[in-house]
């Protein structure tokens, strides 16, 4: 044995330095060889960085595991690469398995049922000898439990491994106390990569008064001291007693969009806590009430009393030009603010209830009803207290109130809410909320302010995206130019109408020229369904005309000959939203594989399909249309509120829609005549409300059944007359442009195509027969 010097390269957390450790030449050679191996596999850009990580393993007594991994099981190294190519936590898990006499190959051959076997095996290893293990070993063992859930090909959500939601799971159990705090932080820093995402768990012992501060400090440490990038969770950690002295509730909240809220009860039982950890990665069956907390998507978490000081609050309240009103005065007559428990069966009535979820934690939090709907749409949430606000639609314009509540001004209202001295055990009930004072302008001004706020927000977002695309090349030049021009025109609706395909433009024009509130809403329902149909049909057309094997591409779309026996795929609004999602998944998959032909599938349409905003907006419009179908047409103020909701939706997609459709030609037969023995066929781009397509009047119910999709497929060659949707006839037709001697898709800038002459009369006959709809 002798001293060996190891030069450690710089890291985000420390400058370059030298470490001395005891090792013989054989051990040192193993460390260097292993470091070179992981460097060659691309885990790290520098060989010395890889060696440093290997040294970390060596220093905790895992040298024998390195020998086995390097010489006997090198193939397993390839299974440990994560999606970013960084050093995987799985390497520690695998080494743990060697030390714990678990066959590592077994972990990579698990199925869903077998994963419980690994958890049981690790449980025996952990809890059978828990007092004999030091802190670092306990960390490794808990990571070993998560290893059974970190197998990429075993359990998946949307074809993505569950473990990709997090890079590391750290579980603190009751064996820790305050004196371990420096060592805990040291281990966290050693185990985290710079881009790591962490879920932090706490055991029963941390409920005592001395250790609550420990968890809070760990959260602060993760946020500020380590200075992680914005991808990393911003933690809010809190506990609440639920009447059982042996269990506690832990919540992990994120202030970032598209991150997670996790809530669950920890007990002083190994089986319970391991099931809780398992549930974090496993989705329950639909309809089952969750027994434990589950991972939940949360689009928006609003933190209170952090963005504005109390002095500023008082100053703002004095400067308010509108008198304050207690919240209880704004609820519907004969109703009351309600305090309930959120469960898997909870839903909100869109546009009628504002749902405030007040969570225990270091801050008093509020999540709006839209976020709740999104949570409950795919995942189940338990153990949450909610307060419902049934607002009076004659006094409160709901969309304005929602953005008011989510703005810094909402903290004025929350100033009056009682708060416990113990931040972890604070609570709020409906009686507290009743006396909250809000400052609202008259109803008409609420509407105008909301419209202005939406314009500002939408313009700002569009400007930021366009600015970033200058350098990224995310948008093609044509789409970029179209969206910049649209941004300059602002709210000039005639500008938008002139650039939309004629059927959609005519519907939008009728909306603009109609004053009746109900009729305007109906036109917008038509417009959204027409948008969905249009995007579906032109996407299928592009796929059909591409170099792809069309039948293989659409084999998962469930097209059937007998549409009458399959109501799910009937030609309804839901049909088109369903197919948009299917097409988006297909396009994303083809793009990731590098198999999407860029020459035959325009980038503008790809951007629209791969972005979530358009699909979510169309689905929201479909939900509102379904409400209209079930509830009937609304009257009075309710009708105006519903119209405003639809107008907000259309505003949210207008830039994307115009940008995506700008290069896509909507053609119709402009003229057909015989001249000197030759046929002259002219096609014209059909945009704007003044253009009229030649349509054939036929029954929707008859023509849209019995193999609708198969019939459409047959019409893809040589032309695609996409059938559906006009306000009056329930149908519109659009075609691809002529290119050379074939009918195919061509990119197009505003204007008219030149005439194409053909000497082959058979081609003309084929075109006319295929169209069928042109008179």
N, C-alpha and C positions, 0 to 999 in steps of 0.2 A: 504494500500500500504506500502511496505517496500523495503529495499535494499536486493537484492539477489546476491550472488557471483556465478559466473559460471567459472569453470576451463577449459580453452581452450587448447586442445592438440596441440602439435607441428605440423606445416605444412611446405610445401616447401618454404613458404614465410615469416614465422614468428616463433619465439621460443614459447614454452609454456608460457601462461600468464593467468591472471585472469581478468574477466570483471564483473563490478558491474552494475546492472540496476534495475529500479523500476518495481516491479511486485507483485501482491498479490499471495497468496498461490494457488488459482485456476489456475491462468495463468501459474505459474511455473509448476504445475502438468501437465497441457496440453502440455507444451514444453517437459517435461521429457517423457510423454506417447508417443508423436509423435516421439520423437527421438528413443525410443525403437522400435516403429513400423517400421520405415525405416531401423533400424539396423537389425531387425528380417527378413526383406525382402531381406537382402543381399546387400543393397546399399553401406554400409560402413563396413569395418572390425572391427571398434571400435564404441561402443555405444556413447562415448563422442563426437566423430567426427560428428556423426549424429545429436546429440543434438546441436552442434555448428551451423550447417547449419539451423536447425529449429530456433535457436535464431536469426540468420540473418533475417529470415522472420518475426519473431515477432517484431524486432526492426524497421521495416518499416511499422508497423501498420497493419499486416495481421492476427491478432490473431483470428478474427471471421472466417476467411477462414480456419484456422487450425482446429477449432472446427468442422466445417461442414465436412471437409475432413476426420477427424479422426473418427467421430461418425456416420455420415450419408452416406458418400460415400467412405468407405474404399476400395471397389472393384476397384476404379479407380487408386489406387496407383499401382496396378499390371501392368497397361498398360503403366506406365511411365519408366519402366526399359529400359535402352539402352543396346547395344550389349556388352559393357564392364562391365555392372553391376554397373557403377558409378552413382553418384547423377545426375539425368537428369535435363536439363534445363526445360523440360516439367513441372516440379513441380511448377516452377514460373509461367509458362503460365497458368496452371490450376487454381492457386490461383488468378491470374489476372482475369480470367473469373468469379470467384465467386464475386470478388469486382466489376467487371463491369456489374454484373447482366446478364451474359451470362450463359446459361445452360451448364455446363462442359460436361455432358453426350453427348450433341449434337456434340462436337468436335470429339468424338471417333466414331461417326456414319456417318461421312461425306462421300460423294462421290466426284468425281472430280468437278462436277458442283457446289455442295454445298460449296466447299472451297471458292469460290468467295464471297459467302454470308457472311462468317466469316470475310473476308478481308474488305468488305464494312462496316460491323457492327463495326469492330475495327477502321476503318478509321473515322467513325462518332465520335467514342469515343475519338480518338486522336486529329484530326484536329478541331473538334468542340470546344474543350476546351483546346487547346494546351498551351495557356498562363497561364492557371490555374494549370498546372501540374509542379511538381518539376522534377529535373533531374532523380532521381531514378524511379519515376512513369513513366516517358517517356521511360526509358529503358525497363521497364516491358511491357509497351504497345507495343513497337516494337517487343519484343519477343512474345507477343500475336499474332501479325500478322504472324510470322513464325510458330506459333503453328498450324495454319490451314494447314501448309504444312508439318508438322512433324508427320503425322499419318502413322504408319508402313504399314497398310493394304489398304491404299487408292491409292496412286500413287507410282509406282515403276519403277526402271530401272533395267533390268536383275534380276527381283525378289528381288531387294534390295530397301529398302525405300530411297527416295530422301534425306531425312534429314541426312542420315548417312554420307553424304559427309562433313558435318560440325556439330559441337556440339553447336555452338552459332553464331547468327547473331547480330552484333552491328551496329546500324544505327545512325549516327550523323546528326541532322537536323539543320536548320538555326537558331534555338533558342540559340545555343551555341556560346560562344565566348572564347577568350583566357583565361579569368579569370576562366573559368570552368575546365581548364586543370588538376589541381590536383584532383578534384572530379571525372573527367572522368577516370583517371588512377585508382583511388580507386575503382570505380565501376567495371572496367574491372577485376581487381584482385579478387574482391569478386565473380564475376560471372564465372570466368574461373576455370576449373579443370586443374590439371597438364598436362593431356593428351588431353586437349581440342584443337580443331581446329577452327579457327576463320575466318570469312569473315568480313572485316572492310569496312564500307560504310561512305561516307562523303557527306554532303549537300552543297547547294550553298554558304552558308556564309563562308565556309572554302576556297573559292577561293580568298578571299582578302589577301593582302600581310601579314597581321598580323597572319592569321590563317593557312597559308600553313605550317609554321614551326610546328604547333601543330600536324598536321597529320603525318608529318615526324617523330616527336618525339614519337608519339604513335607507329609507326612501329618499331622504334628502341627499344622502351620499350618492345614490344612483343618479339622481337628477343633476346635481351641481358639481360635486367633487370630481366625478369621473367624466363629466362634460360629454355625455354621449350625443350622437347626432339625433335629429328630430325623429328618426324612425323608432327610437327606443321609447318604451312606455314612460309616461310621466305618472308616477305613482301617487295615489292617495290611499293611505292604509288606515283602516278603522275597525273597531270591534263593537259589537253590541250583545248584551246578554239576552238570552231568549227564555229564561226561566229554568233552564237546566244547568246546574252548577258545573256539570262536566263537559259542556259544549260551548262553543263560541262561534260568532259569525265573522268572517273575514271578507272584505271587499277590496278589489283592486280596480281602480277606475283610471281611465285614460282621458286626457283632455284633447287628444288628437282624433280627427275624423277617421272612420274606418278602422278603429282599433277596438279594444274589448272592454267589457265589464264582466268581472267574475265575482260571484258571490256564493258562499257555501258555508256550511257549519263544520267546524273541526271538533272532534271529540277525543277523549283520552283513550281511544281504542285504535289499535293498528289497522284492523280490517276496515273500519269505517273510513279512516283517513286515506288509506290506499284506494278505496273505491272512489273517494272524492277526487283523488288525483287522476284515476282512470276516467272518470266522467268528464274531466276537463278535455279529454281527447276524443271521447266517444259521444256521438249524438244519440239521444233517446229516440225511440220510435214515435212517430206523430201521434198525438192524442194522449200519450202517457204523462201523467203528472210526475214531474221529477222528484225523486227522493232526496237528491242532493243538488248542490249548485252546479250549473252548467255554464260553459263558455258561451258568451252572447255578443253578437255584433252590436255596436252602438255607434250611430252616425254622429252623434253630438253629445258632448258632456259639457255643461255650463258650470263653471266654478264661480262661487259667490264671494264677495268681500275680499277679493284679491287684486282686482284691476283698478280700483278707485279707493282713495282714502276716506275715512269718516269725515274729515274736515271738508273734503271736496263734495261729499254727499250732502252735507248740510248747506254748502254754498249752492249746489245745484237745486236743492229743494226750495231755497229762498227765491231763486231766479225763475222758477216755473211759472209760466204765464197762465196755466190752467189750474183750477182748484183741485186739491186732492180728494179722492173718493175712496171710501172703504170698499174692499173687494166684494163684500157681501151684498152691496147695493147694485152690483152689475150682474148678478146671477138671474136666471130665468125666474119668472113668478112661480110660486108654489114649488120651488126646488131649493136645494141647499147644497153647500159644499160638502163633499163626502170624503170620508177617510176609509180606505179599504186596503186589503192585502192583495198584491199582484200575484196571480197564479197562471198556470198554462192556458186557462180558458178565458183570460181577460182580453177584451178588445175595446177599442175606442170608437166612438161615432165620429166619423170624419166631419170636421167643420162645426161640430156642436160642443165638444168637450175639450178643454185644455187639461191635459194630464200632467201634473207636477209630481215627480218622484223625488221625495226628500230622503236622502240617504244619510245614514250615520257615517261619520268620518271626520277627518281633520278640517273639512269644509262642509258647509251646508250646500247640497247640490240640487240642481234642477235639470231634468231631462224633458224635452217637449214631447207631445203626443206622437209626432211623426217618427221620432227616434224609437218610441215604445213600439209603434206599429212595425217598424223595421226589425226590432229585436224579436218580436213575437212572430214575425212572418216566417222565420226559418228555425229559430231556436226557442227553447223554453226558458223562462226565467222564474226563479222562486225566491221567497224570503225577502221581498221588497215591499215597502210601504208606499202607497200612492195616495194622492189627494186629487180628486176630480173637481174641476171648476166648470159647472154648467152655465156658460155665459149667455146673457140675453142678447140675441142678434139684433135687437132694435137699439141697443145702447153701445154695443161693442162690435167693431169690424174685426172678425176673428183673425184674418191674416196679419193685420196691423198689430193686434194685441200680442200675437206670438212673437213678432220680431221686437216689439217693445219689451216683452218679458225677457228676451234673450240679450238685450242690449245692456250697457252699463247702468242705464236708468232703472233696470229692474232691481238693482241693489237698494235703491231708495225704498222700494216696497218691502224688501226683506230686512231692512233695518229694524222693523218693529217685531220681528220674529224672535221669541225667547230662545236663548242658547244656554245650554248647560255649561258649568265651569269645566267639566270634563269633556274635552273635545271628542273623545271616543264614544261617549254615551249620550250625546245630545239627541234630542228628538223634537219632532214637530207634529202637531195634529191639526185637524180641520178648524178647530176653534181659534188656533193661533193665526191661521191664514185669513179668516174672515175679516180681521181688523187691519190687514195690510192695506196701506194707502197707495193708490196708483194715480198717475197724472195723465189723463187722456183728453185729447181735444174733442170737439163735437164730431159726430159720426161722419159727416161729409168730409171733414178735414182728415179724419183717420184714413179714409179711402185715398185721398190725394197724397197724403204723406207716404202711404204704403207704396203707391205707384212710383213716386219719386225715389224712394229707397230702393225699390226693385231695379229701376233704371240705373241708378248709381252703382249698385252691386253688380248688375249684369255687365255694364260697360267696363267696370274695373276688372272683372274676371276675364272678359274677352280680350281686353288690352294686354293683360299680363300673359295670357296664353299666346297671343299673336307675337308679342315681344320675344318670348322664349323660343318660338318657332323660327325666328329669323336665323338663329345660329344652329338650332338642332335639326332643321330640315324635316321636322315632324309633319308639316303640311306641305303639300305640293304648291308650286308657284300659283297655279290657277285657283286653288282653294284659298290660299293665303290672300291673293288679290281680291277675290270675291268677298271674303270676310272683312277685309279692311274697308272696302267700299261700303259694305253693309253697316259697319260700325260708324262710318262717317254720316250715313243717312239717318241713323238713330231710329226714331219712331215713325218714320214716313212709311205707312203701310202700303201705299201704292208702289213704292220701290220693291218691297218684298213680293207683292203680288205679281209684278211684271217679270220676276225671275223664277217663279215657281212653275212647274208643269201645269198646263192648262186646266186639267180637271181639279187639281188642288187649288189653283189660283181662282177658279170660278167659285168654288165653295167659300174661300176666304173673302172674295169680293162680295158675295151675298151676305156674309157676316157683317162686313163693313157698311153696307148700304141699308141694313135692316136696323130699325130702332127698337123693336119689341125685344124685351129681355129674354123671354123664353125662346123665341126664334133664333136669337143670336147664339144662345147656348146650344140649340140643336145643330146649327151650322158648324159650331166648333167640334161637337161630337163627331159629325160627319168628316170634318177635316182630319181629325186624329186617326179615325179608322182608315181614311183614304191614304194617309201618310204610311201607316203600317203596311197596307196592301201594296202600295207603290214600292216601298223598299224591299219587301219580300220578293215581289215578282221580278224587279230588275236585278236583284242579287242572284236569283235562280237563273235568270237569263245570262248573266255574266259567267256563272259557273258552267252553264251549258255550252257556251261558246268558247270556253277556255280549253286548254290542253288536258284538263283533268278527265278522269273517267267518271262521268256524271253519275251513273248509276251507283257507283261505289261511294261517291261523296254524299249522296242523299239517302243512302240505305237506312239510316237511323231516323229519317223523318216520318216514318210510319205512314207513307202514302198507301192507300188501299183502294181497290177497285170499288168495293161496296161501301160508299160513304154513308149510306142510310143506317148501316149497322154500327157505325162508329161515330157517335155524336160529338165526341171530343174533337174530331177533325172536320166538323162541319164548317161551312164558309161563314164564320162569324168573326166579330172583332177579336174574340179570344183565339181564333184560329191564327190570325195574322200575328198577334203578339207572341203566341207560342212558337210560330215558325221563325220570327225574328230572332228569338233566343237561340233556337236550334242552329240557324244560319250563323249567328255570331260565334257560337261555340265551334262550329266547323271552320269558319274563317280563321279564328284564333289558332286552332290546332294546325291548320295548313300553313299559317304564317310562321309558327314556332318551328315547324319542320322544314321551313324553307321551300315548301311545295306550292305556295300560292303564286300563280303567274301574274306578275306585276303588269305585264303588257295587256292582259285581258281582264283584270279586276282592278279598277281604279283605286288609287291610294285614298282619294277623298271618301269613297264609300267604305273602305276598310276602316278609316279613322272613326267614322260614324258608328259602325257596328261594334268596334272594339271598345269604344268609350261607353261608360255606363249611363250617362245622362239621358241620351235619346231613348234607350230602351226603358229606363225607369219612368220617364215622362209619359211615354205611350201607355205603359201599364197603369200609371196613375189615372190617365184619362179613361182607360177602359173600366177601371173600378168606379169612377164617377158615373160613367154611362150605365153601368149595372145598377148603381143606386137609383138612377133615374128610372130604369126599367122596373125596379121593384117598388119604389116609393111613388112613382108618378111625377108629373111636372110640379115644380115648386112654385109658390106664389110670393108676391111681395118682397120683403127683405131677404128671405131665404133664397129666392130666385136670383136676386142680385149678388148675393154671396157666392152662390154656385157659379154664376157667370164669371165673377172675378177669379175664382179658383182656376177655371179653364183658361182665362186670359193669362194668368201667371204661368201656367204650363206652356202655353204656346210661345210666350216670351222667352222661356228658358231654353228652347231648342231652335229658335229662328236663325241664329248665326250658324250653328252647325248644319242645319238643314239646307240653307242657301249655299253654304260652302260645299257640302257633299254633292248637291245636285247640279252645281254650276257646270261641270264638264260632261254631264250625261244628257244626251239628246233625246227628247221626246218627239218622235216623228209621226207624221200622218200623211196619207196620200193627198198631195196637193192637186195633181192633175194627171190624167191618164188619157192619151189620145193616140190614134194611129196616123202616122205621117209618112207618106211615100213607102209604104210596105213595112215600116218599122214602128215599134212601140216606144213612146217616150214616157217614162215614169219619173215624176218629180216628188220628192219628199220634203217636207218643211218642218222645221222645229216648231213645236207648239208650246208656247209659254204665255203666261198672262191671261187675264180674265176675258179678254176680247176674242181670243182664238177659240174656234169651235171645232170639235172633232166630229167626224161622221159616225153616228152610233146606230146600232140596231136595237130596236125595242124588243126585249124578250123577257120571259118570266124568270125571275131570279131563282125561285124554288126548283124549277125544272132544270135549268142549265147548270146549276152549281151543285148538283148531286151526281151520284153514279160515276165514280172515277174522275172527279173534277181534276185532280192533280195529274192523273195519267193523260187526260186530254190536253192539259196545258203543256205537259212534257212533249207531246206529239207536235204541238204547234211551235215549239222552240226553233225548229228548223223548217223552212229558212227564215221565217219571221216569228216574232213573239207578239201576238196580240194579247196583252194582259187584260183580262176581263174583270171588271168590278168597279163599281162605285161612282155614281153620279148622283147628285141630289134628287133628281126626278126619276131617272131610269134605273138607278141602282147599278149602273155599269159605266165604265169608261175603258177606252182602248188606247194603248200606246205601243209604239213599235221601235225596233232598233233601226239604225241607219243602214243604207246600202253602202257596201264597201267592195270595190272591184266588181266581180261577177257574183259575189255571194252577199247574203244579208248577214251582217255581223255587227258587233258593238264598236263604235268609234268614239274617241274623245272629241268634244265639241265645244267651241267658244261661240258666244251669242252671235247670231246672224243666220243666214240661209245657206243650205247646201246647194251646190250647183246640180244641174240636171244630169242624169245618167241615161245614156242611150243603149238599147240592147237590140240585136238583130234576131236573137233567138226568141220566137214567139212563145215557145213552150215555157220559158222562164217566166214570162209575163202571166201566162195562164196559171202556172203554179203559184205565183205570188197572189193573184186574185183569189184563187181557190182557198189558199191558206188563210188569207185575211178573213174572208167570209163576211166580215162586219162592214166592209166598205161598199157603199152603193154608188 
